[in-house]
Every structure is written in C-alpha cells, then in structure tokens.
C-alpha cells in the first residue's frame, strides 16, 4: 500500500487531479507567488497604503490587513473623485466566510483618517470576502476569494493516497524518558548445579544450548565413597547455558551445569541523574530490541542504589519472554513512563507540518483541506498538546499530511495582506 501511495503521489504532484485555490479578486485576477507560496508582485491594483483597491465609478475603497505592532486587523481608506472621504461619512461592513461556513462579521469605526475593523483577523487568512460600503445613500458591494493553505482532493483520490484523518479531542498523554541498555538473563530463574557427593562422572546427557525439562537427567555420577551411581537432574525448565562436566572427570564439588529459564528475562537500563528522580518502582516501560525490532512491555522492578562509573544507575525491568524473542546480551532502547498529562486538546504528531512560520495540521471539511496554525504545548509519545488554533472536534489529517502540504506548495496558495 505504501508503494502504491508513493506512486500515486508522484502522479498527484505532476497533474491537476487536485485544485488548490490562490487569492483571487472579484474579476478573478490571481496573485503571483514565489517558490515559498508568499506573495511576490500582486496583479491586483494596490493603493498608496499597499492595500487592495476596489472601484465603482469615482468611488474607491482601499482595503488592507494591518498587523504592525497589533494583532491582524482590517483598515480601509475611501476616496471619491480622487479626494479623501471623511471616514465618518462611510458605513463599512465586511463579512469573511470561512471553510465550513463560519462567518466573521466585521464593522468599522473612524480612527483618524481611516476606518478600522473591530475584529482580529485570525489565521488562516483564508475566506471569501464580502464588502459593503455605503456613502451618501449609495451602497457599493464587492466580493472576492482570499484563500491560503487550502486545497481540494476528491474522496477516491484521498483514499488511494492513504490519507488518514482523526478527530481532535482530549487525550491523556504519557510523559516518557528515553534510555538504553541490554537484555540480561533473569538471575532469579537461574540454577547452578553441582553433584551432591563427589565422584566420577560416568555419563553426560546434555550439551550447552540444549533445552531441558524439570526432572530431566543431566548426568550420572559414581560416588567415591559408596561406589553407588546417582543421577543429576534439572531442577527447572530451561536452557543449558554452561556445561562443565565430561565423562571420566571428578566432580570435586565444582559447578557442573548452569540452567536458565529464558521464559523471563531482565532489561537492564542505564538512567542518568537528570532523569533518575522521575523514575519510580512500578513505572511502565516499553523496550525495543535494536537488532530485531522486537518490542516488549514491563514495569520497573528494581532501582540500584549504586551508581556506575559513568554516573548512570541501573534500572531493572522483568520481561515476559515465553516466545523467546528477547535474547540476553542484545542491546535495547526503552521508554520509561514517568507521568501523565491530560491535554484538553491534542493531535497526532504524525499530522504536523511546517507552514510559513507556523506548525500546522490540515483540517478536513468535505473534500477540502485547509491549514490550522497551532499553538503547541507538551509533545509526548504520539501526541502533541494543542493550546490554540484548532477547535475541539475538528477532523484533521493525521497520516500522509505531506501530500496535502506538497499540493498547497505547488499551487502557491498565498497570504494576502
């Protein structure tokens, strides 16, 4: 499926399957944009205040979004017959119709020589603009599209490109720290086996690496004192990790076999002082074998009291290994959960993309997608907390959002002031 998605993405990027919308005026003139999707040299006519000009007969309105030292707001200047019209002689209203049908209703009040809107123009600056200006009993109306960070994708194409969406909602986020270590044998499941009486080894039934069952014969020994033979058996199920017994040798009280039950292993993790204070007994841990990619979960069972030479402290996790996927000696990475944080609103980090100077997700409404500029808080695991810029319940692109980003950049959907 991933291969199909990549192939379709190439087709998507080189054709016009998708329709992205750039800023347009009432007569559908388009702004020209540079490679970054910023306004280069607008084709619409600009006034002396660098705003967009709207003309009807000898009545001229200049409209601009102003944001120097203040949150973005609309400002307007009026002329008639080439002469400035006093702002208190004009009744001006602008309605911004956003994707999804939300309407921002902006009224204007005189401020010095201009008219100033009474509402902050929040991001994205993407909407249909409807202007109504009344002067001396005459009403002048204009409407134009001012879209940015928006594109349209047919449902069938979005499905073929494996674009996934999720609903932005409250999430309990797990605070974790990243650590490293090794898989080790569980010494509590290890048995070191010697002969009960010294004697001559007469037979050996197992080799190093053999699986054995509890009660299975390992060797026979002839006692030096009684000359009677007795059997050494395995006290547990496990694997013969060491064999120091050969036929004809004297036992001499030494260790003959080591049996390890590998159905349980230890993860020995190195935690440094900056993180150690946050680690508690019983904390959930997820480990990943860096060689095989196998994962397992457990809980912190022990925190050493002594520091190592590098000042780290060993933290131990007991892991179930009934499937024998975790091998002692293998290097591992791990995430230790050190706390929880309830985010009133969160999105998946896989959906995040850069857009201008913002981090965004792409909201989906029907077959249209549009940027939502985010104010982010804590990022932990797969989640990013959202402090502003997104409404709860918004459906957003959570996987393969790069496809949306690529089409918007290709179209050059601009930021109009």
Beta strands, then each sheet from edge to edge (+ up, - down):
strand 1: 19-20
strand 2: 52-56
strand 3: 59-66
strand 4: 73-80
strand 5: 83-84
strand 6: 90-97
strand 7: 103-111
strand 8: 114-117
strand 9: 127-135
strand 10: 138-146
strand 11: 150-152
strand 12: 164-167
strand 13: 169-185
strand 14: 190-193
strand 15: 199-204
strand 16: 211-212
strand 17: 217-223
strand 18: 229-233
strand 19: 238-243
strand 20: 257-260
strand 21: 264-271
strand 22: 284-289
strand 23: 295-307
strand 24: 313-320
strand 25: 331-348
strand 26: 353-355
strand 27: 358-365
strand 28: 368-373
strand 29: 375-380
strand 30: 383-388
strand 31: 395-399
sheet 1: 1+ 11- 28+ 27- 26+
sheet 2: 2+ 3- 4+ 5-
sheet 3: 2+ 3- 4+ 8- 7+ 6- 9+ 10-
sheet 4: 12+ 31-
sheet 5: 29+ 30- 25+ 13- 21+ 24- 23+ 22-
sheet 6: 14+ 20- 19+ 16-
sheet 7: 15+ 17- 18+
end
